[in-house]
């Protein structure tokens, strides 16, 4: 009885898993059964690191309550915008003020999601100042 080769699973690869069924007859072709796991990627941005951490914990708790698996939060590099402004309008070019804005970012992946997970994410109540970007 001939056996079909199975493609090895790669954990980091977003490619679908491919399984083949064994041949019934030596002349027939093997059927390909494709399983696609839906992954939801949530990118969270905020100016305050405490707010972003609390938002990540609420997201992960709601995802795990709905029966899906959460990976993260993965900290991404903080985006720093620096601005230099003259103190005086006409004289004293050497006298300046420097300001900066820090944008903290986190990444949360949701694996094995279902309809309950998506509904829970849409009805989520997060603190003001937290920006969510959801990609499916």
C-alpha positions in Angstrom: 0.0 0.0 0.0 1.7 3.3 -1.1 1.8 6.1 1.4 1.7 9.8 0.5 4.3 12.3 1.8 3.2 14.8 4.3 4.6 18.3 4.3 6.4 19.1 7.6 4.7 21.8 9.7 6.5 25.1 10.2 5.5 27.0 13.3 6.6 30.4 12.2 5.3 30.0 8.6 1.8 31.4 7.9 1.4 29.0 5.0 -1.5 26.6 5.2 -0.9 23.0 6.3 -1.2 20.5 3.4 -2.3 16.9 4.2 -2.6 14.2 1.6 -4.8 11.1 1.8 -3.4 7.7 0.9 -4.1 6.4 -2.6 -7.1 4.1 -3.0 -5.8 2.7 -6.3 -2.3 2.9 -7.7 -3.6 4.8 -10.8 -5.6 7.5 -8.9 -4.2 10.8 -7.8 -3.9 11.8 -4.2 -6.4 14.3 -2.9 -5.1 17.4 -1.2 -6.9 18.6 1.8 -5.9 22.2 2.8 -6.5 23.4 6.3 -6.1 27.2 6.8 -5.8 28.5 10.3 -7.1 32.0 10.7 -4.7 34.3 12.4 -5.7 37.7 13.7 -2.9 40.2 14.3 -3.6 43.2 16.6 -1.2 46.1 16.7 -1.7 48.3 19.8 -0.3 51.9 20.0 -0.4 54.4 22.9 1.6 57.3 24.4 1.5 55.8 27.9 3.1 52.5 28.6 0.8 51.7 31.5 -2.3 52.1 29.4 -0.9 49.9 26.7 0.0 47.2 29.2 -3.5 47.2 30.7 -5.1 47.1 27.2 -2.9 44.1 26.3 -4.0 42.2 29.4 -7.7 42.9 28.8 -7.3 41.8 25.2 -5.5 38.5 26.1 -8.0 37.7 28.9 -11.0 38.2 26.5 -9.4 36.1 23.8 -8.6 33.2 26.2 -12.2 33.4 27.6 -13.6 33.0 24.1 -11.6 29.8 23.5 -8.8 31.0 21.3 -5.0 31.1 21.9 -3.1 34.4 22.2 0.6 34.9 21.5 2.1 38.0 23.0 2.2 40.9 23.8 5.3 41.3 21.8 7.0 44.7 22.4 7.8 46.6 19.2 10.4 49.4 19.1 9.2 52.7 20.6 8.8 55.4 18.1 10.4 58.7 19.3 9.6 62.0 17.6 11.8 64.8 18.7 11.1 68.5 18.1 13.4 71.5 18.8 11.8 74.9 19.1 13.4 78.4 19.5 12.5 80.0 22.8 12.6 83.5 21.5 11.0 84.7 18.3 13.7 87.1 17.0 17.0 86.9 19.0 18.9 84.2 20.9 19.1 81.4 18.4 21.2 79.5 21.0 18.3 79.3 23.5 16.0 76.4 22.5 13.5 74.0 24.0 13.5 70.3 23.1 10.3 68.1 23.2 9.7 64.5 22.4 6.7 62.2 21.9 7.0 58.5 22.6 4.7 56.1 20.9 4.8 52.7 22.5 3.7 49.7 20.4 2.7 46.1 21.2 1.8 43.2 18.9 -0.7 40.4 19.8 -1.4 37.4 17.6 -4.6 35.4 18.0 -4.5 31.8 16.7 -7.4 29.4 16.4 -10.0 32.1 16.6 -13.7 31.6 16.1 -16.8 33.8 15.8 -17.0 34.3 19.6 -13.5 35.7 19.6 -14.2 38.3 16.9 -17.4 39.4 18.6 -15.6 39.8 21.9 -12.9 41.9 20.2 -15.4 44.2 18.5 -17.3 44.8 21.8 -14.1 45.4 23.8 -14.0 48.5 26.0 -10.5 49.9 26.1 -9.1 53.1 27.9 -8.9 56.4 25.9 -5.6 56.9 24.2 -5.1 53.4 23.0 -5.2 52.8 19.2 -6.0 49.3 17.9 -5.3 48.0 14.4 -6.8 44.6 13.7 -5.7 42.6 10.6 -7.2 39.2 9.6 
